[in-house]
Amino acid sequence: MLVRAYELAAGKPAGTGNVPAFKDEQQVSGWAQTVVQQAVFTRLMQGKGAGKFAPGSLTTREEAIQAIYNLLQLTNQE
């Protein structure tokens, strides 16, 4: 949803490119891999630290707020 909101607000598709490899990227479901790469490439999300994305973990309120803040900052600059 975050990437789709970015695309709608920015008026352009979220890009993909060189993104850091996460140690647990094999745990990201196949249907979500492209969207995860887009979220990281556009700087909407960064992962949990220590080189991990932690796709199976619960999202904290702080992480959700940070992602929304990143979305607002990125779409207000463009």
TORDO-535263 format. One record per atom (N, C-alpha, C): residue number from 1; residue in one letter; atom name; x, y, z. Coordinates in Angstrom, 3 decimals. Example, Ala and Ser with C-alpha at 12.3 -4.5 7.8 and 13.67 -1.06 7.14 Angstrom:
2
1; A; N; 13.190; -5.690; 7.800
1; A; CA; 12.300; -4.500; 7.800
1; A; C; 13.200; -3.300; 7.800
2; S; N; 12.850; -2.250; 7.080
2; S; CA; 13.670; -1.060; 7.140
2; S; C; 12.900; 0.030; 7.870
***
This chain:
78
1; M; N; 0.818; -1.184; 0.000
1; M; CA; 0.000; 0.000; 0.000
1; M; C; 0.869; 1.258; 0.000
2; L; N; 1.990; 1.186; 0.688
2; L; CA; 2.870; 2.352; 0.782
2; L; C; 3.431; 2.723; -0.583
3; V; N; 3.856; 1.728; -1.346
3; V; CA; 4.409; 1.993; -2.679
3; V; C; 3.314; 2.520; -3.602
4; R; N; 2.129; 1.970; -3.509
4; R; CA; 1.021; 2.464; -4.349
4; R; C; 0.661; 3.900; -3.990
5; A; N; 0.683; 4.222; -2.709
5; A; CA; 0.412; 5.598; -2.287
5; A; C; 1.488; 6.531; -2.823
6; Y; N; 2.734; 6.078; -2.798
6; Y; CA; 3.833; 6.883; -3.348
6; Y; C; 3.604; 7.151; -4.829
7; E; N; 3.269; 6.100; -5.575
7; E; CA; 3.068; 6.245; -7.017
7; E; C; 1.910; 7.195; -7.317
8; L; N; 0.850; 7.098; -6.559
8; L; CA; -0.304; 7.974; -6.762
8; L; C; 0.060; 9.425; -6.449
9; A; N; 0.726; 9.649; -5.321
9; A; CA; 1.071; 11.011; -4.912
9; A; C; 2.168; 11.614; -5.778
10; A; N; 3.133; 10.796; -6.174
10; A; CA; 4.249; 11.297; -6.977
10; A; C; 3.879; 11.407; -8.457
11; G; N; 2.851; 10.689; -8.865
11; G; CA; 2.435; 10.723; -10.260
11; G; C; 3.376; 9.986; -11.184
12; K; N; 4.131; 9.059; -10.639
12; K; CA; 5.060; 8.257; -11.444
12; K; C; 5.278; 6.923; -10.753
13; P; N; 5.688; 5.923; -11.508
13; P; CA; 5.920; 4.616; -10.887
13; P; C; 7.149; 4.645; -9.980
14; A; N; 7.100; 3.853; -8.934
14; A; CA; 8.256; 3.704; -8.060
14; A; C; 9.326; 2.933; -8.817
15; G; N; 10.532; 3.395; -8.737
15; G; CA; 11.612; 2.755; -9.474
15; G; C; 12.196; 1.566; -8.749
16; T; N; 13.026; 0.874; -9.469
16; T; CA; 13.830; -0.195; -8.879
16; T; C; 15.250; 0.028; -9.358
17; G; N; 16.158; -0.455; -8.643
17; G; CA; 17.555; -0.293; -8.998
17; G; C; 18.406; -1.037; -8.003
18; N; N; 19.621; -0.592; -7.851
18; N; CA; 20.509; -1.236; -6.895
18; N; C; 20.047; -0.938; -5.479
19; V; N; 19.656; -1.969; -4.793
19; V; CA; 19.273; -1.847; -3.386
19; V; C; 20.150; -2.810; -2.594
20; P; N; 20.402; -2.491; -1.343
20; P; CA; 21.235; -3.386; -0.555
20; P; C; 20.577; -4.752; -0.412
21; A; N; 21.388; -5.789; -0.440
21; A; CA; 20.869; -7.141; -0.247
21; A; C; 20.654; -7.372; 1.243
22; F; N; 19.490; -7.846; 1.585
22; F; CA; 19.202; -8.169; 2.967
22; F; C; 19.546; -9.629; 3.223
23; K; N; 20.052; -9.913; 4.406
23; K; CA; 20.438; -11.284; 4.757
23; K; C; 19.252; -12.235; 4.711
24; D; N; 18.062; -11.709; 4.931
24; D; CA; 16.861; -12.547; 4.972
24; D; C; 15.936; -12.319; 3.775
25; E; N; 16.486; -11.826; 2.671
25; E; CA; 15.633; -11.515; 1.523
25; E; C; 14.961; -12.747; 0.933
26; Q; N; 15.499; -13.924; 1.186
26; Q; CA; 14.864; -15.151; 0.692
26; Q; C; 13.550; -15.429; 1.417
27; Q; N; 13.338; -14.792; 2.560
27; Q; CA; 12.105; -14.979; 3.318
27; Q; C; 10.974; -14.082; 2.821
28; V; N; 11.285; -13.130; 1.950
28; V; CA; 10.247; -12.265; 1.373
28; V; C; 9.463; -13.095; 0.364
29; S; N; 8.154; -13.087; 0.482
29; S; CA; 7.309; -13.849; -0.446
29; S; C; 7.559; -13.398; -1.880
30; G; N; 7.455; -14.315; -2.803
30; G; CA; 7.699; -14.017; -4.208
30; G; C; 6.865; -12.869; -4.737
31; W; N; 5.592; -12.812; -4.338
31; W; CA; 4.703; -11.755; -4.829
31; W; C; 5.097; -10.387; -4.292
32; A; N; 5.868; -10.341; -3.182
32; A; CA; 6.208; -9.064; -2.561
32; A; C; 7.623; -8.589; -2.879
33; Q; N; 8.427; -9.395; -3.527
33; Q; CA; 9.834; -9.046; -3.737
33; Q; C; 10.019; -7.748; -4.507
34; T; N; 9.285; -7.553; -5.580
34; T; CA; 9.423; -6.328; -6.369
34; T; C; 8.994; -5.108; -5.563
35; V; N; 7.908; -5.237; -4.826
35; V; CA; 7.412; -4.110; -4.044
35; V; C; 8.390; -3.760; -2.920
36; V; N; 8.992; -4.752; -2.307
36; V; CA; 9.997; -4.494; -1.271
36; V; C; 11.178; -3.749; -1.884
37; Q; N; 11.628; -4.185; -3.049
37; Q; CA; 12.735; -3.494; -3.724
37; Q; C; 12.359; -2.050; -4.053
38; Q; N; 11.133; -1.824; -4.494
38; Q; CA; 10.680; -0.467; -4.792
38; Q; C; 10.641; 0.391; -3.532
39; A; N; 10.152; -0.171; -2.431
39; A; CA; 10.066; 0.583; -1.177
39; A; C; 11.453; 0.970; -0.674
40; V; N; 12.416; 0.085; -0.825
40; V; CA; 13.784; 0.381; -0.387
40; V; C; 14.442; 1.357; -1.358
41; F; N; 14.264; 1.146; -2.646
41; F; CA; 14.888; 2.017; -3.651
41; F; C; 14.397; 3.457; -3.536
42; T; N; 13.106; 3.628; -3.263
42; T; CA; 12.546; 4.980; -3.156
42; T; C; 12.740; 5.587; -1.766
43; R; N; 13.368; 4.840; -0.871
43; R; CA; 13.678; 5.284; 0.499
43; R; C; 12.431; 5.388; 1.376
44; L; N; 11.399; 4.634; 1.029
44; L; CA; 10.222; 4.572; 1.894
44; L; C; 10.511; 3.708; 3.118
45; M; N; 11.314; 2.668; 2.914
45; M; CA; 11.680; 1.754; 3.994
45; M; C; 13.166; 1.441; 3.898
46; Q; N; 13.741; 1.043; 5.040
46; Q; CA; 15.168; 0.742; 5.079
46; Q; C; 15.498; -0.641; 5.603
47; G; N; 14.561; -1.333; 6.143
47; G; CA; 14.841; -2.594; 6.800
47; G; C; 14.960; -2.385; 8.306
48; K; N; 15.248; -3.461; 9.011
48; K; CA; 15.267; -3.400; 10.478
48; K; C; 16.660; -3.204; 11.053
49; G; N; 17.677; -3.143; 10.243
49; G; CA; 19.036; -3.028; 10.746
49; G; C; 19.739; -4.372; 10.713
50; A; N; 21.036; -4.350; 10.904
50; A; CA; 21.864; -5.562; 10.873
50; A; C; 21.712; -6.300; 9.547
51; G; N; 21.393; -5.552; 8.481
51; G; CA; 21.269; -6.161; 7.159
51; G; C; 20.040; -7.017; 6.971
52; K; N; 19.030; -6.807; 7.802
52; K; CA; 17.820; -7.633; 7.715
52; K; C; 16.600; -6.776; 7.398
53; F; N; 15.680; -7.371; 6.644
53; F; CA; 14.404; -6.729; 6.354
53; F; C; 13.323; -7.236; 7.301
54; A; N; 13.460; -8.456; 7.774
54; A; CA; 12.528; -9.084; 8.721
54; A; C; 11.100; -9.098; 8.192
55; P; N; 10.871; -9.775; 7.055
55; P; CA; 9.541; -9.756; 6.449
55; P; C; 8.458; -10.433; 7.277
56; G; N; 8.811; -11.316; 8.181
56; G; CA; 7.801; -12.011; 8.971
56; G; C; 7.515; -11.363; 10.308
57; S; N; 8.196; -10.278; 10.614
57; S; CA; 8.018; -9.657; 11.926
57; S; C; 6.844; -8.680; 11.915
58; L; N; 6.360; -8.388; 13.084
58; L; CA; 5.295; -7.394; 13.213
58; L; C; 5.888; -5.995; 13.091
59; T; N; 5.121; -5.087; 12.565
59; T; CA; 5.558; -3.695; 12.431
59; T; C; 5.177; -2.936; 13.697
60; T; N; 6.134; -2.197; 14.234
60; T; CA; 5.846; -1.395; 15.415
60; T; C; 5.165; -0.094; 14.989
61; R; N; 4.559; 0.578; 15.934
61; R; CA; 3.963; 1.881; 15.641
61; R; C; 5.013; 2.854; 15.122
62; E; N; 6.183; 2.802; 15.729
62; E; CA; 7.253; 3.707; 15.330
62; E; C; 7.673; 3.472; 13.883
63; E; N; 7.767; 2.199; 13.485
63; E; CA; 8.140; 1.874; 12.109
63; E; C; 7.067; 2.324; 11.125
64; A; N; 5.811; 2.133; 11.484
64; A; CA; 4.714; 2.568; 10.616
64; A; C; 4.713; 4.081; 10.462
65; I; N; 4.909; 4.783; 11.561
65; I; CA; 4.950; 6.245; 11.507
65; I; C; 6.123; 6.712; 10.663
66; Q; N; 7.281; 6.066; 10.810
66; Q; CA; 8.452; 6.443; 10.020
66; Q; C; 8.191; 6.239; 8.534
67; A; N; 7.553; 5.132; 8.170
67; A; CA; 7.254; 4.864; 6.764
67; A; C; 6.297; 5.915; 6.199
68; I; N; 5.281; 6.281; 6.960
68; I; CA; 4.338; 7.310; 6.513
68; I; C; 5.041; 8.663; 6.409
69; Y; N; 5.880; 8.971; 7.381
69; Y; CA; 6.657; 10.218; 7.341
69; Y; C; 7.539; 10.259; 6.098
70; N; N; 8.214; 9.126; 5.805
70; N; CA; 9.054; 9.072; 4.604
70; N; C; 8.232; 9.313; 3.348
71; L; N; 7.052; 8.714; 3.295
71; L; CA; 6.159; 8.909; 2.150
71; L; C; 5.803; 10.381; 1.990
72; L; N; 5.416; 11.016; 3.069
72; L; CA; 5.039; 12.429; 3.004
72; L; C; 6.214; 13.306; 2.610
73; Q; N; 7.386; 13.037; 3.143
73; Q; CA; 8.563; 13.828; 2.807
73; Q; C; 8.938; 13.657; 1.323
74; L; N; 8.902; 12.426; 0.842
74; L; CA; 9.282; 12.184; -0.546
74; L; C; 8.288; 12.771; -1.538
75; T; N; 7.024; 12.720; -1.211
75; T; CA; 6.026; 13.221; -2.172
75; T; C; 5.873; 14.726; -2.073
76; N; N; 6.251; 15.338; -0.988
76; N; CA; 6.202; 16.794; -0.880
76; N; C; 7.393; 17.442; -1.569
77; Q; N; 8.469; 16.717; -1.789
77; Q; CA; 9.664; 17.254; -2.433
77; Q; C; 9.539; 17.224; -3.941
78; E; N; 8.663; 16.388; -4.466
78; E; CA; 8.611; 16.210; -5.917
78; E; C; 7.550; 17.077; -6.549
***
